Amino acid sequence: MSTIKKNPSTATLATPARQRRGHGRATLQDVAEQAGVTAITVSRFLRAPAVVAAETAQRIEAALLTTGYVPNKQAGQLASGHS
């Protein structure tokens, strides 16, 4: 049985922050981090605000304003298969 040698350059390090792809727009993840919730919660709030707790909704609204998030309709259509 052979042993696998680990390359020190591939050792597990802290993962770097995700780089934006040049558009510079805020993402759902940016809003979620700002509000202290998950991206799924932000998405749920955008689709149906009534299903999110009032305190959480206030934090998300503040984060939306702070980050300047604008939903990308084309991305939403692609994700939903209605393009």
Secondary structure per residue as TSV (DSSP state, phi and psi in degrees):
chain	resnum	aa	ss	phi	psi
A	1	M	-	360.0	128.4
A	2	S	-	-88.3	152.0
A	3	T	-	-98.8	145.2
A	4	I	-	-95.5	124.1
A	5	K	-	-91.0	132.6
A	6	K	-	-87.1	132.7
A	7	N	-	-81.3	122.3
A	8	P	G	-59.6	-25.4
A	9	S	G	-74.4	-14.9
A	10	T	G	-105.0	13.5
A	11	A	S	-61.0	149.7
A	12	T	-	-67.0	120.3
A	13	L	-	-118.2	170.8
A	14	A	-	-60.4	133.1
A	15	T	-	-69.7	135.1
A	16	P	-	-70.2	157.1
A	17	A	-	-62.0	142.8
A	18	R	-	-65.6	132.2
A	19	Q	-	-87.3	139.3
A	20	R	-	-75.0	156.4
A	21	R	-	-93.1	32.0
A	22	G	S	94.7	-11.6
A	23	H	-	-81.2	-24.6
A	24	G	-	71.7	4.8
A	25	R	-	-83.2	153.6
A	26	A	-	-70.8	144.5
A	27	T	-	-108.3	169.2
A	28	L	H	-56.8	-38.5
A	29	Q	H	-63.5	-39.6
A	30	D	H	-60.6	-45.2
A	31	V	H	-63.7	-44.1
A	32	A	H	-60.9	-44.9
A	33	E	H	-62.5	-41.7
A	34	Q	H	-63.4	-39.3
A	35	A	H	-86.0	-12.5
A	36	G	T	76.0	32.2
A	37	V	S	-131.4	-178.8
A	38	T	-	-89.0	162.0
A	39	A	H	-62.8	-31.9
A	40	I	H	-63.0	-40.6
A	41	T	H	-64.9	-40.5
A	42	V	H	-64.2	-43.7
A	43	S	H	-61.1	-44.1
A	44	R	H	-60.5	-42.6
A	45	F	H	-62.2	-41.2
A	46	L	H	-67.2	-33.7
A	47	R	H	-81.6	-40.9
A	48	A	-	-149.7	85.1
A	49	P	G	-56.6	-27.7
A	50	A	G	-67.4	-19.8
A	51	V	G	-86.0	-4.3
A	52	V	S	-105.2	139.0
A	53	A	-	-55.6	146.2
A	54	A	H	-56.8	-44.7
A	55	E	H	-63.2	-42.0
A	56	T	H	-65.8	-41.7
A	57	A	H	-60.1	-39.7
A	58	Q	H	-64.5	-41.7
A	59	R	H	-65.1	-40.0
A	60	I	H	-66.7	-43.9
A	61	E	H	-59.1	-42.5
A	62	A	H	-63.5	-42.0
A	63	A	H	-66.8	-36.8
A	64	L	H	-61.4	-42.9
A	65	L	H	-68.6	-42.1
A	66	T	H	-64.2	-44.5
A	67	T	H	-83.3	-20.4
A	68	G	T	74.5	27.0
A	69	Y	-	-60.2	133.4
A	70	V	-	-129.9	122.1
A	71	P	-	-60.6	140.9
A	72	N	-	-96.5	105.6
A	73	K	H	-63.6	-36.7
A	74	Q	H	-64.6	-41.2
A	75	A	H	-64.9	-40.8
A	76	G	H	-62.6	-40.4
A	77	Q	H	-66.5	-40.2
A	78	L	H	-63.9	-43.5
A	79	A	H	-65.5	-33.4
A	80	S	H	-89.1	-7.4
A	81	G	T	79.3	15.6
A	82	H	-	-110.6	42.6
A	83	S	-	-85.9	360.0
